[in-house]
């Protein structure tokens, strides 16, 4: 059985050229190549005080052209107005010669659109396109988070595949959004991550739960990856807690954890998803953190299998998968011991559950 593991050993840091004690600006620059099968994204989302939401991302290689050599850049922008109406477009492509992706820091230009930043401040400009526009500033409220101090998972017998997530979990957001013919001054909170990979998510993972929680004093990032059957359903959690006052990462899992779930069948996707997930992360040094999320509203349902055209469904069957995706509005709770006292804080969160594999008792759902 092929393996899956987190790159968190001294020889891994040397291979990656990473200093495990600090994050450097170049780590948010371009990390992958334009080889067939590679993918990279600089992603930003924001939940704003006026009730609107925004999602913006930049790709060197369009999702539709991943198997081709070379860059095929695109951007995406989705704005959800306070009344729930959505504006924007998912994939807007531009010629490679009109785009650039800096290697020294986050410095991305795709056509007339851009983002530049340094883990502390990011400026995003989306020129008027698809009847929307944006000029947003993200100011980091916490330090960047790299699980295992590398943010890199490898898969395969010889680490031939990689999958990553380097993020700044909490940012103050200011600026303007333009949609429905009007420009709106906005403020709120946002998230940024940078991912680079050379394996399809539906090949790499049986499922994952991804989300972040903001409480009064703490910020939480969870990315609970469970590998596909060919990688022996290996569970590789990303989990970090940051102190809102200092911005420092005060806890990250060393991979030793327990997960308990209460399942409920989703009628459209026809699989049992967790209604409630309880995690206990207990590190070798004795630190223990508990995290619970329980959804109260289904925000998005993507039935990619049962509603797929016959030829697509047949292809999924040959791959042994049944893709389905859920996005939830949920309650999140963080609990741990501090100075002899139990600290417990809760808040609202939005999280996703991407469930590509078939139901299997070995898969830790």
N, C-alpha and C positions, 0 to 999 in steps of 0.2 A: 504494500500500500504506500503510495507516495505521501510525503510528509508536508506539513505546514507548520511554520514556526515564526516567532517574532525575532527580529534581528536586534538582540540586546546584549551580545557578548563582545569582549574587547576586540576580537578579530573582526567582528562585524563593523564596529565603529571605524576601525582602520580601513576596511574595504570601502566603506561609504564616505570616508573622509570627514566624518562628523566628530565634533567635540561633544561627548555625552553630558558635559557639565553646563553647556550654554548653547542656545540657539543663535545661529548667525544669519545675517540678512540673505546670503546666497541661497539658503535653504528654501526660500520662497521664490527663487528664480526658477527658470526652466530646469527640470530635473531629468526629463526623458528625451528621447530622440524622435525623429520622424519615421522610424522604421515601421513596417506593417505590424499591426497588432497592438501598438502603443496607444495610450490615451492619457490626456492630462487636462485638468480643469482648475481654474481659480474661481471659487464659488463664494457668493455673498447673499445672505438673506437678512431681512429686517422686519420687525414687528413694531409698528409706529403708533405714537400716542393718539393720532386722530382715527385709529381703527383700520388704517390701510396696511398693506403688507407688500413687500417687494422681494423678488428673487432675480439675481443677475449673475451670469457666468460667462467665462471666456474659455474657448477651446482652441488649441493649435490645430487639432484634427477633428473634423466633423464626425459625430457618431456614425454617420452614413458612409464614411470613407476610412474607417479604422484599418481595414486590411490592405490599404494602398500605401505605397511609399510616398513620402513627402507630406507637406503641411497643406491642410484644407481648413483654414480658420473659420470659426463662427462665434457668434455671441447669442445669448438668449436673455430676454427680460420679460418678466411677468409682474404686473402690478395688480393687486386686488384692492379695489376701492372699499371705503367703509361700508357701502351698501352690498358688498359681496360680488359686484361685477368685476370681471377680469379683463385686462387689457395687455397687449404685447404679443410676442411671438417666441416660440421655443427655439428655432434654429434659423439664424440669419447669416448666410455665408458671405465671405469676402475673399478676394484673391490673396495668395500668399505674399505676393510682392507688395501688397498694401498693409502688411502686418509684420509685427516683430515681437519677440518674446525674450526679454533680457535674462541673462544667466547670473548676474551679480545680485539681483534682488527682484522683488515683484515689480516688473516694468513691462506691461503688456499693452500692445496696440493692435487692434483689429479694425481695419478700415478707419473711420473717424472716431471710433470708440476706444476707451483706454481705462486702465487701472494701474496705479503705482503706489507702493507702500513699503514699509520697513518693520512690520510686526507691531509698530506703535500707532502709525497713522496711515490711512489709505484714502486716496481720492479716486472716485469712480466717475467717469463721464460717459454717458450714453447719448450720442447725438440723436436728434429726432429721427425715429425709425419706427415703422409699424404703428404710427400715431401715438408713440410714447417717447419720453426722454427722461433722463435722470442726471443729477449732479449731487452725489452723496459723499460725505466725509465720515469714515469710520475711525473712531479713536479707541484704542484698546484699553479696556478696564482691567484685564488680567493678562498674565504672561502667556506666550504661546505654549501649546501642549503637544508633546511628542511621546506617545506611549513607548515605554522601554527606552526612552531617550534617543529613539531613531525614527519612530512612526512608520517603520517598514516591516511588512509581513512578507515572507517568501514562501513559495509553494513549489512542490516538485522534489524529486529525489536529490537534485543538485542545485536547489535554489534558483531554478531557471525562470520562475515567474515571481513577480512582485506586485504588491497591492499596498496602498499607503493612505494615510490621512494625517496631515499636519495642520493644526488649527489654532485660531484665536477665538475662544469660545464666546467671549462677551465683549461687545464694543458699544460705545455711545455713538448714535447715528444722528447726523444733522444734514440738511440740504434741501433739495427740491425734487419732486416727482411731477412729471407732466403726463396727463392722461385725460381723455374725454374733453380735449380742447382747453384745459385749464392747468396752470402750474400751481403746485401746492407746496408751501413750506412745511417741512416735516422734522420731527424729532422722535427718537425711540431707541431701541436696543437691537443689535445685530450680531451676526455670526459670520466668520470667514473660515473656509478651509481650502487647502491646496492638496489635490490628489494626483498621483501619477501611477500608471499601472500598465502591464503588458499581458493581461489575461482578462477575458470577459467576466464580469461579475456573475453571470448565470452559469459559467463553468467553474468558477472559484468557490462559490458559496452556496450552501443549502438554504441559508437565510441569514438575516441580520436584523437587530434592533438598533436604531440610531436616534439619539435625541440629546437635548441639553436642558438643564433646569437652572433657573435663576431664583435664589432665595434671598432673604434680607442680607445675609452675611457671606453666602457661598455661591459658587458657580460649579455646576456638575456637567461633565461630558461623559456620555456612555455610547459605545459602539460595540455591540456584542456580536461578533462574527462567529458563525459556525460553518466550517468548511464543507464542501460537497463530499459525496460518498467516496470519490476517488482519492480524497485526502483524509479519509477515515473519520469524517465528521468532527474534526479537531476544533475545539472551542478556543478562540483567541480574543479575549476581551480587551478593549480599550476603555479605561475608566479613570478619570481624574477629577479631583476636587481642588478648586482654587479659592483662596481667601479674597473676598471683594475689597477689603481694606488695603492689603498689600499687593494684590495681584499674583502672589506666589502660588505655585502648585504645592499644596500641603499633603496630598496623597495621590499616589497612582498605584493601581493593582500590580502585583508581581505575577499575576496569572492564577493564583490560588483562590478559588471562589466557589460558592454554591449558588445554584439558581433554583427557585421553586416557582411554578406557574400554575395559574388556574385558567383552563382553556375554555373557549367558546367557539363553536363552529360559525364561520362566516358564510351566509347562505349563498352569496354570488360566487365566491371563490371556492366554496365547498371544502374548505380545510379548517381545522381548529387552530385559531390564533390565541395567544395569551390575552385574557381579559385583565389579569393582574400578574406582574412579574416581581418577585422578591429576590434581591441579590444580597449575599453576604460576602464581602471581599476581605479575606484574612491573610495578611502578608506574613512572611517568615519572621519579621522583626516584632510581630505581635500586634501591629496596628490592624484594627478591624473597622470597617465602614459598612453600613447597611444602606441599601437604596431600594426603594419600592416605587413602581409606577403602575397606575390603574387607569385605564382609559374610560372616559365618560361620554365621548362623542366620536363617531366615525366621520372624519373630514373628507377623506378621499378613498375611493375603491377602484382599483385597476384590476379587472379580470382579464389577464393577458392570455389565458389558456382556453377557457370554455367559450369565450366569444371570438376566438381567433379563427381566421379562415382555415378551411380544411387542410390546405397545404402547409400552413404555418403550424397548425396543431400536430400534423404528422411529423414535422421536423422536431417539435418539442418531444413527441413520444419517442423518437429515435434517440434523443438526448437523455431521456429518462427524467424530464422535468415537467413541472406544471406551474409556470410563473404566475404570481399574484402579489399585489402590493396594497398596503393599507397605510393611511396617515391618520393619526388620532390626536384629539384634544384630551389631556389626561391630568390627573393629580400626581405629583411627584413628591417623595419624602426622602430626606437624607438624615441619617442618624449615626453618631459616633461618640466616643468618649474623649473628653478634653478636660485636663486638670482635675480628674476625678469625678467629673460631672458628665451626664449624658446630654449631648446637644442634639436637638431634633428640629429641623426646619422643613417647611413644605411650600409648595407653590404650584401654579399651573405650568404645563409644558405641552409642547407639540412634539410627537415622535413618529417615526416611520417604522414599519415592519415589512421588509422586503423578503418574500417567501417564495423562492424559486423552485425548490426541490419538492418531490412528492412527500406525503406524510410517511414518516419512518420513525419507529420507536427509538432508534439509535441517535436521533438528530437533535436532542436537547431543546425541543421547542418549548 
